[in-house]
Amino acid sequence: MNVYKTSQVRNVVFLGHGGAGKTTLAEAMAYATGVITRMGSVDNGNTISDYDSEEIKRKFSINAAVIPIEWNGLKINILDAPGYFDFVGQTEDAMSVADAAVIVVNGKAGLEVGTIKAWEICERRKIPRIFFITGMDDPNAKYMETVKQLKETFGKQIAPFHLPIIEDGILTGYVNVVKMGGRKFVGDNGEYVERDIPDNLESDLIPCREQLMEAVAESDEELMDKYFSGEEFSNEEISKALRKSVISCDIVPVQIGAGINCKGVNMLLQTFEKYFPSPDKAEVFKKGKNQDTGEDVIADFDETKPVTAYVFKTIMDPFVGKYSLVKVRTGILKASTTVYNPSKGIEEKLGKLYTICGKNISEITELHAGDIGAVGKLTSTRTGDTLATKEWPVVYHPTTMSKPYTYKRYKAVKKGEEDKLAQALVKLCIEDLTLKTVSDEENRQLLLYGIGDQQLDVVASKLKEKYKVEIELLKPKFAFRETIKKKVQAQGKHKKQSGGHGQYGDVVIEFEPSGDLSRPYVFEEKIFGGSVPKNYFPAVEKGIQESVLKGPLAGYPVVGIKATLIDGSYHPVDSSEVAFKTATMIAFKKGFMEAMPVLLQPMALLTVTIPDKFTGDVMGDLNKRHGRVVGMTPDKNNIQIIEAEIPMSDLYGYSTSLRAITGGLGEFEYVLSRYEQAPVDVQEKEVRERSEANNK
């Protein structure tokens, strides 16, 4: 592939609902520009972007893929992002380097949840976008109805640039609203020829054209005067004004096509050239900081500055190897040079540079500011790091990733493969930053966190297929606590004679609730007359300290107790610290079980953000999960924010439930807030299960 300057580069991410046709459209564009000689299909598992075995098996995108194409003197880096919500981390990787977006909408399905999510992520990052309504060769496709849905949902920015021409139920061409001309599809690679505009489209064409001319007028005062005086705009004025409006997100064009038949692809390429910005003209600048001076730095994609590059994705493949995908933000990145990673404080020697097209790689000598490529085998560099120079050690702020809240307990199916499993999971977590592993020492379990259950299932499958290690995913154990509800007095006596010095310790301890669940215990002594010598007080506290680690009720840590040593006895020869510690532990177990022991369950403070229309259903589901709503706050755009306290154990599976209730529009987050007494049935169940597990 040729080397391209910054002005010749376009970085475009494909977004949309799962199954809308993003991968098929990317495949069509690769075919139309000669990257491939034959179009693959998702169903056949032979597309260039969905090359992973899991994607082929499941027939949807899991990873963000880069497909660079060359057209009319441009290099267009297409970033094909997953549409399913569990793989949002991959979408966020792609979004971190995109300068514009195509939101793909299925003409038959119309507006879907993924369409709204795609719009929201574009809004947050303020990047220009267009809607591409695909599948228009389907007899059941509804173009104008879909446009109406888009306008009602996203506002007057939505502007149809194209109207489909359908004859005898077949998509034969389109009307270019901007140029007021008809187009007829010819051939099988997206080409077209001019034709007349059918009379039956006049009723749709006039309002669409009027909306565009109003947008052109609003972009400039002189054009506004010209519009009100009734003068016609020139094609150059229209094109220039629309480009400005698209880049500033004041207009969002709508175009049509059919990816599977390669229709509409050439118009899309023209849109990339005309209306989408090169990196140096995009208004999506990235902030960084010079580590030496503390000075703020803006990535302006100036080729003349020292080189800086942002690592936006890492590929760790047991067969292909490790590749770090980068977007050059200033300067020119050249092969066989040394760069500095300010985040890690190390130098990295670059070998070859590559362009990656799906799973295919090809060498390149250099990458100019704004371009995307890959570097092989960097030792310590990870996703989110910056490559720079020691003289200009700039660190760019890493992209914000969605936080994983879904988790399961995991273990290797075969004993002895724990190390192999751990190494494989490290690699998968490097590839996807929404995955993480946690060692829960308290409950002696390993936890795998992700965005949703589907993502965790894919991880299990990847481990088996790629890394040859099987994993079992289980419901996690939850971190209960134990405490007492009443005041009791208990004696513990440890007496042992075994020849020579014996062992003797005798304590009387008062146990009661301390009222502070944030601390395991409070220890005091009220000894009179020297019944227990002072030098044994530390041993008594040590016995309490060890006892609270594993409570007598169900083996969970103990919190919120006060232990007061009030009496006891000792032997001048046989007493020892060990004996008093043992006596204390006996008293603790006896007293704890007599003091109305209860189980405390961890409570989460849950925040759910949903469209207002789902409020009733979501609150009903929270009630079933023993949640208590503590606050409701209406937000803009008919959004409701619900805060509720809910047992952590009842949050298990909530991601799937909320997604089902809201069609994927609901979002949630939570933090562990406090502990409260568990219901009797929960306590009985937990005590029974722990007892059975201990007796195995």
Secondary structure as the mmCIF struct_conf table of DSSP 4:
data_model
#
loop_
_struct_conf.conf_type_id
_struct_conf.id
_struct_conf.beg_label_comp_id
_struct_conf.beg_label_asym_id
_struct_conf.beg_label_seq_id
_struct_conf.end_label_comp_id
_struct_conf.end_label_asym_id
_struct_conf.end_label_seq_id
HELX_RH_3T_P HELX_RH_3T_P1 THR A 6 GLN A 8
STRN STRN1 VAL A 9 GLY A 16
BEND BEND1 HIS A 17 HIS A 17
TURN_TY1_P TURN_TY1_P1 GLY A 18 GLY A 19
BEND BEND2 ALA A 20 GLY A 21
HELX_RH_AL_P HELX_RH_AL_P1 LYS A 22 ALA A 32
TURN_TY1_P TURN_TY1_P2 THR A 33 GLY A 34
BEND BEND3 VAL A 35 VAL A 35
BEND BEND4 THR A 37 ARG A 38
TURN_TY1_P TURN_TY1_P3 VAL A 42 GLY A 45
BEND BEND5 ILE A 48 SER A 49
BEND BEND6 ASP A 52 ASP A 52
HELX_RH_AL_P HELX_RH_AL_P2 SER A 53 ARG A 58
TURN_TY1_P TURN_TY1_P4 LYS A 59 LYS A 59
BEND BEND7 PHE A 60 PHE A 60
BEND BEND8 ASN A 63 ASN A 63
STRN STRN2 ALA A 65 TRP A 71
TURN_TY1_P TURN_TY1_P5 ASN A 72 GLY A 73
STRN STRN3 LEU A 74 ASP A 80
BEND BEND9 TYR A 84 TYR A 84
HELX_RH_3T_P HELX_RH_3T_P2 PHE A 85 PHE A 87
HELX_RH_AL_P HELX_RH_AL_P3 VAL A 88 MET A 95
TURN_TY1_P TURN_TY1_P6 SER A 96 VAL A 97
BEND BEND10 ASP A 99 ASP A 99
STRN STRN4 ALA A 100 ASN A 106
TURN_TY1_P TURN_TY1_P7 GLY A 107 ALA A 109
BEND BEND11 LEU A 111 LEU A 111
HELX_RH_AL_P HELX_RH_AL_P4 VAL A 113 ARG A 125
TURN_TY1_P TURN_TY1_P8 LYS A 126 LYS A 126
STRN STRN5 ARG A 129 THR A 134
TURN_TY1_P TURN_TY1_P9 MET A 136 ASP A 137
BEND BEND12 ASP A 138 ASP A 138
TURN_TY1_P TURN_TY1_P10 PRO A 139 ASN A 140
HELX_RH_AL_P HELX_RH_AL_P5 TYR A 143 PHE A 154
TURN_TY1_P TURN_TY1_P11 LYS A 156 GLN A 157
STRN STRN6 ILE A 158 PRO A 160
BEND BEND13 PHE A 161 PHE A 161
STRN STRN7 HIS A 162 GLU A 167
TURN_TY1_P TURN_TY1_P12 ASP A 168 GLY A 169
STRN STRN8 ILE A 170 ASN A 176
TURN_TY1_P TURN_TY1_P13 VAL A 177 MET A 180
STRN STRN9 GLY A 181 PHE A 185
BEND BEND14 GLY A 187 GLY A 190
STRN STRN10 TYR A 192 ARG A 195
HELX_LH_PP_P HELX_LH_PP_P1 ASP A 196 PRO A 198
HELX_RH_3T_P HELX_RH_3T_P3 ASP A 199 LEU A 201
HELX_RH_AL_P HELX_RH_AL_P6 GLU A 202 GLU A 218
TURN_TY1_P TURN_TY1_P14 SER A 219 SER A 219
HELX_RH_AL_P HELX_RH_AL_P7 GLU A 221 PHE A 228
TURN_TY1_P TURN_TY1_P15 SER A 229 GLY A 230
HELX_LH_PP_P HELX_LH_PP_P2 GLU A 231 SER A 234
HELX_RH_AL_P HELX_RH_AL_P8 ASN A 235 ILE A 247
TURN_TY1_P TURN_TY1_P16 SER A 248 CYS A 249
BEND BEND15 ASP A 250 ASP A 250
STRN STRN11 VAL A 252 ILE A 256
STRN STRN12 ALA A 258 ALA A 258
HELX_RH_3T_P HELX_RH_3T_P4 GLY A 259 ASN A 261
TURN_TY1_P TURN_TY1_P17 CYS A 262 CYS A 262
STRN STRN13 LYS A 263 LYS A 263
TURN_TY1_P TURN_TY1_P18 GLY A 264 GLY A 264
HELX_RH_AL_P HELX_RH_AL_P9 VAL A 265 TYR A 275
BEND BEND16 PHE A 276 PHE A 276
HELX_LH_PP_P HELX_LH_PP_P3 PRO A 277 SER A 278
TURN_TY1_P TURN_TY1_P19 PRO A 279 LYS A 281
BEND BEND17 GLU A 283 GLU A 283
STRN STRN14 LYS A 286 ASN A 290
TURN_TY1_P TURN_TY1_P20 GLN A 291 THR A 293
STRN STRN15 ASP A 296 ALA A 299
TURN_TY1_P TURN_TY1_P21 GLU A 303 THR A 304
BEND BEND18 LYS A 305 LYS A 305
HELX_LH_PP_P HELX_LH_PP_P4 PRO A 306 VAL A 307
STRN STRN16 THR A 308 ASP A 317
TURN_TY1_P TURN_TY1_P22 PRO A 318 VAL A 320
STRN STRN17 GLY A 321 THR A 330
BEND BEND19 GLY A 331 GLY A 331
STRN STRN18 ILE A 332 LYS A 334
TURN_TY1_P TURN_TY1_P23 ALA A 335 SER A 336
STRN STRN19 THR A 338 ASN A 341
TURN_TY1_P TURN_TY1_P24 PRO A 342 GLY A 345
STRN STRN20 ILE A 346 LYS A 349
STRN STRN21 LEU A 353 CYS A 357
TURN_TY1_P TURN_TY1_P25 GLY A 358 LYS A 359
STRN STRN22 ASN A 360 ILE A 364
BEND BEND20 THR A 365 THR A 365
STRN STRN23 GLU A 366 HIS A 368
TURN_TY1_P TURN_TY1_P26 ALA A 369 GLY A 370
STRN STRN24 ILE A 372 GLY A 376
BEND BEND21 THR A 379 SER A 380
TURN_TY1_P TURN_TY1_P27 THR A 383 GLY A 384
STRN STRN25 THR A 386 LEU A 387
STRN STRN26 ALA A 388 ALA A 388
BEND BEND22 LYS A 390 TRP A 392
STRN STRN27 VAL A 394 TYR A 396
HELX_LH_PP_P HELX_LH_PP_P5 HIS A 397 PRO A 404
STRN STRN28 THR A 406 ALA A 412
BEND BEND23 VAL A 413 LYS A 414
TURN_TY1_P TURN_TY1_P28 LYS A 415 GLY A 416
HELX_RH_AL_P HELX_RH_AL_P10 GLU A 418 GLU A 431
TURN_TY1_P TURN_TY1_P29 LEU A 433 THR A 434
STRN STRN29 LYS A 436 ASP A 440
TURN_TY1_P TURN_TY1_P30 GLU A 441 ARG A 444
STRN STRN30 GLN A 445 GLY A 450
BEND BEND24 ILE A 451 GLY A 452
HELX_RH_AL_P HELX_RH_AL_P11 ASP A 453 LYS A 466
BEND BEND25 TYR A 467 TYR A 467
STRN STRN31 ILE A 471 LEU A 474
HELX_LH_PP_P HELX_LH_PP_P6 LYS A 475 LYS A 477
STRN STRN32 ARG A 481 ILE A 484
BEND BEND26 LYS A 485 LYS A 486
STRN STRN33 VAL A 488 LYS A 496
BEND BEND27 GLY A 499 HIS A 501
STRN STRN34 GLN A 503 PRO A 513
BEND BEND28 GLY A 515 GLY A 515
TURN_TY1_P TURN_TY1_P31 LEU A 517 SER A 518
BEND BEND29 ARG A 519 PRO A 520
STRN STRN35 TYR A 521 GLU A 525
TURN_TY1_P TURN_TY1_P32 GLY A 529 GLY A 530
BEND BEND30 SER A 531 VAL A 532
HELX_RH_3T_P HELX_RH_3T_P5 LYS A 534 TYR A 536
HELX_RH_AL_P HELX_RH_AL_P12 PHE A 537 SER A 547
TURN_TY1_P TURN_TY1_P33 VAL A 548 LEU A 549
BEND BEND31 LYS A 550 LYS A 550
TURN_TY1_P TURN_TY1_P34 PRO A 552 ALA A 554
BEND BEND32 GLY A 555 GLY A 555
HELX_LH_PP_P HELX_LH_PP_P7 TYR A 556 PRO A 557
STRN STRN36 VAL A 558 VAL A 558
BEND BEND33 GLY A 560 GLY A 560
STRN STRN37 ILE A 561 SER A 569
TURN_TY1_P TURN_TY1_P35 PRO A 572 ASP A 574
STRN STRN38 SER A 575 SER A 575
HELX_RH_AL_P HELX_RH_AL_P13 GLU A 577 GLU A 594
BEND BEND34 ALA A 595 ALA A 595
STRN STRN39 PRO A 597 PRO A 611
HELX_RH_3T_P HELX_RH_3T_P6 ASP A 612 PHE A 614
HELX_RH_AL_P HELX_RH_AL_P14 THR A 615 LYS A 624
TURN_TY1_P TURN_TY1_P36 ARG A 625 HIS A 626
STRN STRN40 ARG A 628 ASP A 635
TURN_TY1_P TURN_TY1_P37 LYS A 636 ASN A 638
STRN STRN41 ILE A 639 PRO A 647
HELX_RH_3T_P HELX_RH_3T_P7 MET A 648 LEU A 651
TURN_TY1_P TURN_TY1_P38 TYR A 652 GLY A 653
HELX_RH_AL_P HELX_RH_AL_P15 TYR A 654 THR A 662
TURN_TY1_P TURN_TY1_P39 GLY A 663 GLY A 664
STRN STRN42 GLU A 667 GLN A 677
HELX_LH_PP_P HELX_LH_PP_P8 ALA A 678 PRO A 679
HELX_RH_AL_P HELX_RH_AL_P16 VAL A 680 ASN A 695
#
